[in-house]
């Protein structure tokens, strides 16, 4: 059994590799540690994701976020992997299921 979750990523354009390592529990303490989150992202990038909570169910998730490094390196690949669709098309209602 693993002690922690590790999600490896690779940028197919640059070959850069990194891993996102979230902590256990409901409070995302991992976003405060640079070595556990997406490289070259800031705490403010992650706090910006809180806007997802306030959007309507039929609003595409991608419309509620700034499309920066966090969006392209974490949210876009995870949406495609989990929902088989882009955040620009996936509504908030899709994420609840």
C-alpha positions in Angstrom: 0.0 0.0 0.0 1.3 3.5 -0.9 1.7 6.1 1.8 0.7 8.9 -0.5 -0.9 9.6 -3.9 1.4 10.6 -6.7 0.2 11.7 -10.1 3.1 11.9 -12.6 2.8 14.2 -15.6 4.8 14.9 -18.7 4.7 17.8 -21.1 4.8 16.1 -24.5 6.0 19.4 -26.2 9.1 20.0 -23.9 9.6 16.5 -22.4 9.5 18.0 -18.9 8.3 15.7 -16.2 6.9 16.4 -12.7 4.6 14.8 -10.1 1.6 16.3 -8.2 1.6 14.9 -4.7 -1.6 15.8 -2.8 -1.9 15.1 0.9 -4.6 13.0 2.6 -7.6 14.8 4.0 -10.0 17.5 2.9 -7.7 20.5 3.4 -5.3 20.8 0.5 -2.1 21.5 2.4 0.0 20.3 -0.6 -0.7 23.6 -2.5 1.5 25.4 0.0 4.6 23.3 -0.9 6.3 24.0 -4.2 7.7 20.5 -4.5 4.3 18.9 -4.3 2.4 21.0 -6.9 2.7 21.8 -10.6 6.1 23.5 -11.3 6.1 27.3 -11.7 2.7 27.7 -10.2 1.8 29.9 -7.2 -0.6 29.6 -4.4 -2.8 32.2 -6.0 -3.2 30.0 -9.0 -4.8 27.3 -6.8 -7.0 29.7 -4.9 -8.4 30.8 -8.2 -9.9 27.4 -8.7 -12.3 28.2 -5.8 -14.4 30.0 -8.4 -15.6 26.6 -9.7 -17.8 26.3 -6.6 -19.8 29.4 -7.5 -20.6 28.6 -11.2 -23.9 27.3 -12.4 -24.1 23.6 -13.3 -24.4 24.3 -17.0 -21.4 26.6 -17.2 -18.3 25.1 -18.7 -15.6 24.8 -16.0 -13.0 26.2 -18.3 -15.0 29.5 -18.5 -14.6 30.1 -14.8 -10.8 29.9 -14.7 -7.8 31.9 -16.0 -6.0 29.7 -18.5 -2.5 29.8 -17.1 0.1 27.2 -16.3 -2.1 25.4 -13.7 -4.9 25.2 -16.2 -2.9 23.7 -19.0 -0.6 21.5 -16.9 -3.1 20.1 -14.4 -6.8 20.8 -15.0 -6.9 20.2 -18.8 -5.2 16.8 -18.6 -7.2 15.7 -15.6 -10.5 16.7 -17.2 -9.6 14.8 -20.3 -8.5 11.8 -18.3 -11.5 11.7 -16.0 -14.3 13.0 -18.2 -12.9 12.4 -21.7 -13.7 16.0 -22.5 -12.0 19.4 -22.2 -12.9 21.8 -19.3 -14.1 24.2 -22.0 -16.9 21.7 -22.7 -17.3 20.0 -19.3 -19.9 21.6 -17.0 -19.7 21.7 -13.2 -22.5 19.1 -13.1 -20.1 16.6 -14.8 -17.6 16.9 -11.9 -20.1 16.0 -9.3 -21.0 12.6 -10.6 
